[in-house]
Amino acid sequence: MSKGTLFDKVWNNHKVRTLPSGQTQLFIGLHLIHEVTSPQAFAMLRERNLQVLFPDRTVATVDHIVPTDNQARPFADTLAEEMMQALETSVQEHGIRFYNVGSGNQGIVHVIAPEQGMTQPGMTIACGDSHTSTHGAFGAISFGIGTSQVRDVLASQTLALEKLKVRRIEVNGSLRPGVYAKDAILHIIRKLGVKGGVGYAYEYAGTTLEQMSMEERMTICNMSIEGGARCGYVNPDRVTFDYLQGREFAPQGENWDKAVQWWQSIRSDADAEYDDVVVFNAEEIPPTVTWGITPGQGIGVDEVVPTPESLPDSDRPLAEEAYQYMQLEPGKAIAGTPIDVCFIGSCTNGRLTDLREAAKFAQGHQVASQVKAFVVPGSEVVKQQAEAEGLDKIFTEAGFEWRNAGCSMCLAMNPDKLQGDQMSASSSNRNFKGRQGSSSGRTLLMSPAMVVAAAISGQVSDVRKLL
C-alpha cells in the first residue's frame, strides 16, 4: 500500500477508528449539499428523530434543477419547486448556511465552495454528487456519496469507507496551443480506461500540472470519477495558496501563515511510495473529442472513429453499441460531424477562465445558423465577473445565449435538454446515453474552446484553425 502520500496523511488525520467491517470511520471536515440528494436524507433524519450534528460544517446551494433562463418562483416544473422548498425548509430547520438563487453566491456546488475559500488543503470533503473529486485540486480528499451517506454525514459527520490505493499520474511538458486541461483529462481516461481507477485515488503531478492554474487543476480532478477513481488530487503549492488568500473563508492574518505551513507539510513526501505510477507527455496530447457513450471513448480531433478491428476484443461490444447510438461510422473522421447544440458550462468548465478562453475564439465570429449555442456560468459570482469583463456581450454578439448560473444541460434535470437525436458539443463531463435530457440525444465532450469552434462551423472542428 501507499506510504507518505498526501492521501495517506489526510486519511490518517481524519481517521476516527477502524470499524468491525474493516472499514475506516472517517471524519468529514466539509459537507456540501444541494437540492437533489439532500431532501431524502433530511427525511431520514426526521424519521429517526435525529439532528444535524455539526451544522456549521455543512453548506447548501441549489444547482441541478434550477432553470438557467426564467428563475421566477414557483418554478414551472412542480417537482423542481418541491425539491427547492424541501431544501429551504431543511436548512432553516437545522441552521445550515444556504446560498439560494439571488443570494449573489449561488451556483454549482463544486464552483462555489472553492471560490468562497471553503475548499482548503488537507480537508476531507463529501457531497451527494459524483464530481466532488473536483475539490482535490486543492490537496483535499473529496468523495462523491449517495443519499444514505448524505444522511450519515448529516447525523454523524463521518463516513464508513475502505482505504484506497494511490496511483500517481504524472503529466510532463507543456500543452500545445489549442490544447487544454479538458483535453489532458480526456486523454488520460482514454489511455487508462473508465474502470482503470477503480479502487484508487489519483494523485496528479508533473511539470504540466505545476504550470496549471487552480481552475485548470479543478477540471482535471473533476473528471477523476469518469476514469473510475474515487477521488483525485494535486499537492498544494504556491498556486493553491495564491488562489485561496483573501477569500472569505480562508484563514486570515497569523492564521494564514500557520495554515500555509501546515498545508506544505501534508504534501506527498519526496520518497512517498505509490501503488502505481503512470507518466504522460503533454506534447503528445491533442485537442480531444469523445465519439462514443463513455468519456473513455475519445480520440484526437484529427483522428477517425476507431474501427472494431483496431480495438481490443473486450472493447468491441461497447464500441458496437456506441456506433449505433451515436450514428457514427467506424473509420470516418470525427472532424466534420454535424452539430445541433453547443453547451459551455458545468462544474468541469463553467468557471471564469473557461469563459474567458471561449470568448477569445467567439469574438468576431458568428454561430452557424442551424446551431443553438448557449453559455451557462458556474455561479452567480462567475456571471457577475464575466459581465464586468464584457464576456457576455462577446458571446451574445456572436449568437450565443447568455444564461444564469446552474448545472444546465450537463445532466438536464432542468429545462435545458436536447430534443430527439440532436448532437451536442458539450464542455461537460459525461456523454452517457440520455445524459443531456433526451433518450436518443448524443453528446460529444470537448473543451470550451472546441465547443466554440463547433458552434461557429456547425460541425466538429479543430480549434487550432482559429488560433
C-alpha positions as CSV (number, residue, x, y, z in Angstrom):
1,M,0.0,0.0,0.0
2,S,1.0,3.6,-0.5
3,K,3.0,5.4,2.1
4,G,3.9,9.0,2.7
5,T,1.4,10.4,0.2
6,L,-0.9,13.3,0.8
7,F,-3.8,10.8,0.6
8,D,-2.3,8.8,3.4
9,K,-1.6,11.8,5.6
10,V,-5.1,13.3,5.2
11,W,-6.7,9.9,5.7
12,N,-4.8,9.3,8.9
13,N,-5.5,12.8,10.2
14,H,-9.3,12.2,9.8
15,K,-9.5,8.5,10.9
16,V,-11.8,8.1,13.9
17,R,-11.4,4.3,14.2
18,T,-11.4,1.0,12.4
19,L,-14.8,-0.5,12.2
20,P,-15.6,-4.2,12.7
21,S,-16.1,-4.4,9.0
22,G,-12.5,-3.4,8.4
23,Q,-13.6,0.0,7.0
24,T,-12.4,3.3,8.4
25,Q,-14.7,5.6,10.1
26,L,-13.6,8.9,8.6
27,F,-14.4,12.3,9.9
28,I,-15.6,14.7,7.1
29,G,-14.5,18.3,7.5
30,L,-16.8,19.9,5.0
31,H,-20.2,18.6,3.8
32,L,-21.7,20.2,0.7
33,I,-25.3,19.6,-0.1
34,H,-27.8,20.6,-2.9
35,E,-31.4,20.2,-3.7
36,V,-31.4,16.7,-5.4
37,T,-29.8,14.3,-2.9
38,S,-30.5,16.0,0.4
39,P,-34.3,16.1,0.7
40,Q,-34.5,12.3,1.2
41,A,-31.5,12.4,3.6
42,F,-33.2,15.1,5.8
43,A,-36.4,13.0,5.7
44,M,-34.4,10.0,7.0
45,L,-33.2,12.2,9.9
46,R,-36.7,13.2,10.8
47,E,-37.9,9.6,10.7
48,R,-35.2,8.8,13.3
49,N,-35.6,12.0,15.3
50,L,-32.0,13.0,14.6
51,Q,-30.4,16.4,14.3
52,V,-27.6,17.6,12.1
53,L,-24.5,17.0,14.3
54,F,-22.3,19.9,13.1
55,P,-24.5,22.3,11.0
56,D,-21.6,24.7,10.7
57,R,-19.7,22.1,8.7
58,T,-22.5,21.8,6.1
59,V,-23.1,24.3,3.3
60,A,-26.0,24.2,0.9
61,T,-26.8,25.6,-2.5
62,V,-29.1,24.8,-5.4
63,D,-27.8,24.0,-8.9
64,H,-29.1,20.8,-10.5
65,I,-32.8,21.6,-11.1
66,V,-32.5,25.4,-11.3
67,P,-33.7,26.9,-14.6
68,T,-31.0,29.0,-16.3
69,D,-33.4,31.3,-18.1
70,N,-36.6,32.1,-16.2
71,Q,-35.8,31.7,-12.5
72,A,-39.1,33.1,-11.2
73,R,-40.7,31.2,-8.3
74,P,-42.5,29.0,-8.2
75,F,-40.6,27.1,-10.9
76,A,-42.7,25.9,-13.8
77,D,-41.5,22.3,-13.0
78,T,-43.6,21.4,-10.0
79,L,-41.1,18.6,-8.9
80,A,-38.2,21.1,-9.0
81,E,-40.2,23.5,-6.9
82,E,-41.0,20.8,-4.4
83,M,-37.3,20.0,-4.1
84,M,-36.4,23.6,-3.7
85,Q,-38.9,24.1,-0.9
86,A,-37.8,20.9,0.8
87,L,-34.2,22.1,0.9
88,E,-35.2,25.6,2.0
89,T,-37.2,24.2,4.9
90,S,-34.4,21.8,6.0
91,V,-31.6,24.3,6.0
92,Q,-33.8,26.7,8.0
93,E,-34.7,24.0,10.5
94,H,-31.1,22.9,11.1
95,G,-29.4,26.3,10.8
96,I,-27.3,25.5,7.8
97,R,-25.6,28.1,5.6
98,F,-27.5,28.4,2.3
99,Y,-26.7,30.1,-1.0
100,N,-30.1,30.4,-2.7
101,V,-30.9,31.8,-6.1
102,G,-30.3,35.6,-6.0
103,S,-28.0,35.5,-2.9
104,G,-25.1,36.5,-5.1
105,N,-23.2,33.3,-4.2
106,Q,-25.5,30.6,-5.6
107,G,-24.1,28.3,-8.2
108,I,-22.8,24.8,-8.9
109,V,-21.7,23.3,-5.6
110,H,-18.2,22.5,-6.9
111,V,-17.8,26.0,-8.2
112,I,-19.0,28.0,-5.2
113,A,-17.1,26.2,-2.4
114,P,-13.6,26.9,-4.0
115,E,-14.5,30.5,-5.0
116,Q,-15.6,31.2,-1.4
117,G,-12.4,29.7,0.0
118,M,-14.3,26.9,1.8
119,T,-12.3,24.2,0.0
120,Q,-8.8,24.0,1.5
121,P,-5.8,21.7,1.5
122,G,-5.8,18.8,3.9
123,M,-9.6,18.6,4.2
124,T,-11.9,15.7,3.8
125,I,-15.0,16.8,1.8
126,A,-18.1,14.9,0.9
127,C,-21.1,15.8,-1.3
128,G,-24.0,13.9,-2.8
129,D,-22.6,14.4,-6.3
130,S,-20.2,12.3,-8.4
131,H,-17.9,15.2,-9.3
132,T,-16.9,16.0,-5.7
133,S,-13.5,14.9,-6.8
134,T,-13.1,18.5,-8.1
135,H,-12.1,19.7,-4.7
136,G,-9.0,17.5,-4.7
137,A,-7.3,20.2,-6.9
138,F,-6.6,22.0,-3.6
139,G,-5.0,19.0,-1.9
140,A,-8.2,17.9,-0.3
141,I,-9.6,14.3,-0.3
142,S,-13.1,14.6,-1.6
143,F,-15.8,11.9,-2.2
144,G,-19.0,11.8,-4.1
145,I,-21.5,10.0,-1.9
146,G,-25.1,8.5,-2.2
147,T,-28.2,9.7,-0.4
148,S,-27.9,7.3,2.6
149,Q,-24.3,8.5,3.1
150,V,-25.5,12.1,3.0
151,R,-27.8,11.1,5.9
152,D,-24.8,9.6,7.7
153,V,-22.7,12.7,7.4
154,L,-25.5,15.0,8.5
155,A,-26.1,12.8,11.5
156,S,-22.5,11.8,12.5
157,Q,-20.1,13.9,10.4
158,T,-18.4,10.7,9.4
159,L,-18.4,8.1,6.6
160,A,-17.5,4.4,6.6
161,L,-15.0,3.9,3.8
162,E,-12.4,1.5,2.7
163,K,-8.9,3.0,2.2
164,L,-8.0,3.4,-1.5
165,K,-4.7,2.6,-3.2
166,V,-2.9,5.6,-4.7
167,R,-1.8,5.9,-8.3
168,R,0.5,8.8,-9.3
169,I,-0.3,10.2,-12.7
170,E,2.5,12.4,-14.0
171,V,2.0,14.7,-17.0
172,N,5.2,16.4,-18.0
173,G,5.9,19.2,-20.5
174,S,3.8,22.0,-22.0
175,L,0.4,21.5,-23.6
176,R,0.5,22.7,-27.2
177,P,-1.6,25.8,-28.3
178,G,-5.3,24.9,-28.5
179,V,-4.9,22.0,-26.0
180,Y,-6.4,22.5,-22.5
181,A,-6.8,20.7,-19.2
182,K,-10.0,19.2,-20.5
183,D,-8.1,17.5,-23.3
184,A,-5.5,16.3,-20.8
185,I,-8.0,14.5,-18.6
186,L,-9.9,13.1,-21.6
187,H,-6.6,11.7,-22.9
188,I,-5.8,10.2,-19.5
189,I,-9.2,8.5,-19.3
190,R,-8.8,7.3,-22.9
191,K,-5.5,5.7,-22.1
192,L,-6.3,4.2,-18.6
193,G,-9.9,3.4,-19.2
194,V,-13.2,4.3,-17.5
195,K,-12.6,1.5,-15.0
196,G,-8.8,1.9,-14.7
197,G,-9.1,3.9,-11.5
198,V,-11.4,1.6,-9.6
199,G,-10.1,1.2,-6.0
200,Y,-7.7,4.1,-6.5
201,A,-7.2,7.7,-5.6
202,Y,-5.4,9.6,-8.4
203,E,-2.5,11.9,-7.5
204,Y,-1.9,14.2,-10.4
205,A,1.6,15.6,-10.7
206,G,4.4,16.6,-13.1
207,T,5.5,19.8,-14.7
208,T,2.3,20.2,-16.7
209,L,0.2,20.2,-13.5
210,E,2.6,22.6,-11.8
211,Q,2.1,25.1,-14.6
212,M,-1.7,24.8,-14.5
213,S,-4.0,27.4,-12.8
214,M,-6.3,26.2,-10.0
215,E,-9.2,26.3,-12.3
216,E,-7.4,24.0,-14.8
217,R,-6.5,21.7,-11.9
218,M,-10.2,21.6,-10.9
219,T,-11.1,20.4,-14.4
220,I,-8.5,17.6,-14.2
221,C,-9.7,16.4,-10.7
222,N,-13.4,16.9,-11.6
223,M,-13.3,14.0,-14.1
224,S,-11.3,11.6,-12.0
225,I,-14.6,9.7,-11.3
226,E,-15.0,9.3,-15.1
227,G,-11.8,7.2,-15.0
228,G,-13.1,5.0,-12.2
229,A,-11.1,6.7,-9.4
230,R,-13.0,7.6,-6.2
231,C,-11.0,10.8,-5.8
232,G,-8.2,12.8,-7.5
233,Y,-5.9,15.4,-6.0
234,V,-3.0,17.7,-6.7
235,N,-0.4,18.5,-4.0
236,P,-0.9,22.1,-2.7
237,D,1.7,24.7,-3.8
238,R,2.1,28.4,-4.3
239,V,-0.6,28.4,-7.0
240,T,-3.0,26.9,-4.4
241,F,-2.1,29.4,-1.7
242,D,-2.3,32.4,-4.1
243,Y,-5.8,31.4,-5.2
244,L,-7.1,31.0,-1.6
245,Q,-5.5,34.0,0.0
246,G,-8.1,36.7,0.8
247,R,-11.2,34.6,0.1
248,E,-14.0,34.8,2.6
249,F,-13.5,31.5,4.4
250,A,-9.7,31.3,4.0
251,P,-7.6,31.8,7.2
252,Q,-6.6,35.4,7.9
253,G,-3.6,37.1,9.4
254,E,-1.4,34.9,11.6
255,N,-3.7,32.0,11.0
256,W,-2.9,32.3,7.3
257,D,0.8,31.8,7.9
258,K,0.2,28.8,10.2
259,A,-2.2,27.3,7.6
260,V,0.3,27.6,4.8
261,Q,3.0,26.0,6.9
262,W,0.7,23.1,7.7
263,W,-0.5,22.8,4.1
264,Q,3.0,22.4,2.9
265,S,3.7,19.7,5.5
266,I,0.9,17.4,4.1
267,R,2.4,17.3,0.6
268,S,3.4,13.9,-0.6
269,D,6.9,13.1,0.7
270,A,9.7,13.1,-1.9
271,D,10.2,9.4,-1.1
272,A,6.5,8.6,-0.9
273,E,5.5,5.1,-2.0
274,Y,2.7,4.6,-4.6
275,D,0.7,1.6,-5.6
276,D,1.2,2.6,-9.3
277,V,2.8,5.3,-11.4
278,V,1.8,6.3,-14.9
279,V,3.6,9.0,-17.0
280,F,2.3,11.1,-19.9
281,N,3.9,13.5,-22.2
282,A,1.9,16.7,-22.5
283,E,3.1,17.4,-26.0
284,E,1.5,14.2,-27.3
285,I,-2.0,15.3,-26.1
286,P,-4.2,16.6,-29.0
287,P,-7.5,18.5,-28.8
288,T,-9.7,15.6,-27.8
289,V,-13.3,14.7,-28.6
290,T,-15.4,11.8,-27.4
291,W,-17.1,9.8,-30.1
292,G,-18.9,7.2,-28.1
293,I,-21.1,6.8,-25.0
294,T,-18.4,6.9,-22.2
295,P,-15.7,9.5,-21.5
296,G,-13.1,6.9,-22.3
297,Q,-14.2,6.7,-25.9
298,G,-12.2,9.7,-27.0
299,I,-9.9,10.5,-29.9
300,G,-7.9,13.4,-31.2
301,V,-9.9,15.8,-33.4
302,D,-7.7,14.9,-36.4
303,E,-8.4,11.1,-35.9
304,V,-11.1,8.8,-37.2
305,V,-13.7,7.0,-35.3
306,P,-12.0,3.7,-34.4
307,T,-12.9,0.6,-36.3
308,P,-13.8,-2.6,-34.4
309,E,-10.7,-4.4,-35.6
310,S,-8.5,-1.6,-34.2
311,L,-9.9,-2.2,-30.7
312,P,-9.2,-4.9,-28.1
313,D,-11.7,-7.7,-28.1
314,S,-13.0,-6.6,-24.7
315,D,-13.9,-3.1,-26.0
316,R,-15.7,-4.1,-29.2
317,P,-19.2,-4.8,-27.7
318,L,-19.4,-1.3,-26.2
319,A,-18.0,0.2,-29.4
320,E,-20.7,-1.5,-31.5
321,E,-23.3,-0.1,-29.1
322,A,-21.7,3.3,-29.4
323,Y,-21.7,3.2,-33.3
324,Q,-25.4,2.5,-33.3
325,Y,-26.4,5.0,-30.7
326,M,-24.1,7.9,-31.9
327,Q,-24.9,7.2,-35.6
328,L,-21.2,7.5,-36.4
329,E,-19.4,5.4,-39.0
330,P,-16.2,3.5,-38.0
331,G,-13.2,4.7,-39.8
332,K,-14.7,8.1,-40.6
333,A,-13.1,11.3,-39.5
334,I,-14.7,12.9,-36.3
335,A,-14.0,16.3,-37.7
336,G,-16.9,17.4,-39.9
337,T,-19.5,15.7,-37.8
338,P,-22.6,18.0,-37.8
339,I,-23.5,19.7,-34.5
340,D,-27.0,20.9,-33.5
341,V,-26.4,22.2,-29.9
342,C,-23.4,23.8,-28.3
343,F,-23.2,24.0,-24.5
344,I,-20.5,25.8,-22.5
345,G,-20.7,25.4,-18.7
346,S,-20.9,22.7,-15.9
347,C,-18.7,22.1,-12.9
348,T,-16.0,20.9,-15.3
349,N,-15.7,24.0,-17.5
350,G,-18.1,26.7,-16.2
351,R,-15.5,28.9,-14.4
352,L,-14.3,32.4,-15.3
353,T,-11.1,31.3,-17.1
354,D,-13.1,28.8,-19.1
355,L,-15.4,31.6,-20.3
356,R,-12.5,33.9,-21.0
357,E,-10.8,31.4,-23.2
358,A,-14.0,30.5,-25.1
359,A,-14.8,34.2,-25.6
360,K,-11.4,34.7,-27.3
361,F,-12.5,32.3,-30.0
362,A,-16.1,33.6,-30.2
363,Q,-15.1,37.2,-30.7
364,G,-15.6,38.4,-34.2
365,H,-17.3,35.2,-35.3
366,Q,-21.0,34.1,-35.7
367,V,-22.7,30.9,-34.5
368,A,-23.8,28.8,-37.5
369,S,-27.5,29.4,-38.4
370,Q,-28.6,25.8,-37.6
371,V,-26.8,25.7,-34.2
372,K,-28.3,26.5,-30.8
373,A,-25.5,27.7,-28.6
374,F,-25.5,28.9,-25.0
375,V,-23.2,29.7,-22.2
376,V,-24.0,29.0,-18.5
377,P,-21.8,30.5,-15.8
378,G,-20.9,28.1,-13.0
379,S,-22.0,30.6,-10.3
380,E,-23.6,33.9,-9.7
381,V,-20.1,35.2,-8.9
382,V,-18.7,33.9,-12.2
383,K,-21.7,35.5,-14.0
384,Q,-21.0,38.9,-12.3
385,Q,-17.3,38.7,-13.1
386,A,-17.8,37.7,-16.7
387,E,-20.3,40.5,-17.2
388,A,-17.9,43.0,-15.6
389,E,-15.3,42.0,-18.3
390,G,-17.9,42.2,-21.1
391,L,-17.7,38.5,-21.9
392,D,-21.5,38.2,-22.0
393,K,-21.6,40.8,-24.8
394,I,-18.9,38.9,-26.8
395,F,-21.0,35.7,-26.6
396,T,-24.3,37.3,-27.4
397,E,-22.9,39.3,-30.3
398,A,-21.6,36.0,-31.7
399,G,-25.0,34.4,-31.4
400,F,-24.7,32.5,-28.1
401,E,-27.4,32.7,-25.4
402,W,-26.2,34.1,-22.0
403,R,-27.8,32.3,-19.1
404,N,-28.0,32.3,-15.3
405,A,-25.9,30.0,-13.1
406,G,-26.7,26.3,-12.8
407,C,-25.9,22.8,-13.9
408,S,-28.0,23.3,-17.0
409,M,-27.6,20.7,-19.9
410,C,-24.8,18.8,-18.2
411,L,-27.4,16.4,-16.8
412,A,-30.6,18.1,-17.9
413,M,-32.6,17.9,-14.7
414,N,-34.0,21.3,-15.7
415,P,-35.5,22.8,-18.8
416,D,-32.2,22.7,-20.7
417,K,-32.5,19.5,-22.7
418,L,-31.6,18.0,-26.1
419,Q,-34.5,17.2,-28.4
420,G,-34.7,13.9,-30.2
421,D,-31.4,12.7,-31.5
422,Q,-29.7,16.1,-31.6
423,M,-25.9,16.1,-31.5
424,S,-24.4,18.2,-28.8
425,A,-20.9,19.6,-28.5
426,S,-20.5,20.0,-24.7
427,S,-17.9,21.2,-22.3
428,S,-19.5,19.0,-19.5
429,N,-18.2,15.7,-18.1
430,R,-20.5,12.8,-19.2
431,N,-21.6,11.5,-22.6
432,F,-23.8,8.7,-21.4
433,K,-26.9,7.7,-23.3
434,G,-29.7,10.2,-22.5
435,R,-27.4,12.2,-20.2
436,Q,-28.4,15.6,-21.7
437,G,-32.2,15.1,-21.4
438,S,-33.2,13.1,-24.5
439,S,-33.3,9.3,-24.6
440,S,-31.7,9.5,-28.1
441,G,-29.7,12.7,-27.6
442,R,-26.0,12.4,-28.5
443,T,-23.1,14.1,-26.7
444,L,-19.5,14.9,-27.8
445,L,-17.3,16.0,-24.9
446,M,-14.6,18.6,-25.6
447,S,-13.0,21.8,-24.3
448,P,-14.9,25.1,-24.2
449,A,-12.7,26.4,-27.0
450,M,-13.5,23.4,-29.1
451,V,-17.2,23.9,-28.4
452,V,-16.9,27.5,-29.8
453,A,-15.2,26.1,-32.9
454,A,-18.1,23.7,-33.4
455,A,-20.6,26.4,-32.9
456,I,-19.0,28.7,-35.5
457,S,-18.6,26.0,-38.1
458,G,-21.7,23.9,-37.3
459,Q,-19.5,20.8,-37.1
460,V,-16.7,19.3,-35.1
461,S,-13.7,21.4,-35.9
462,D,-10.1,21.8,-34.8
463,V,-9.9,24.9,-32.7
464,R,-6.3,25.3,-33.7
465,K,-7.5,26.6,-37.0
466,L,-8.9,29.6,-35.2
467,L,-5.7,30.5,-33.4
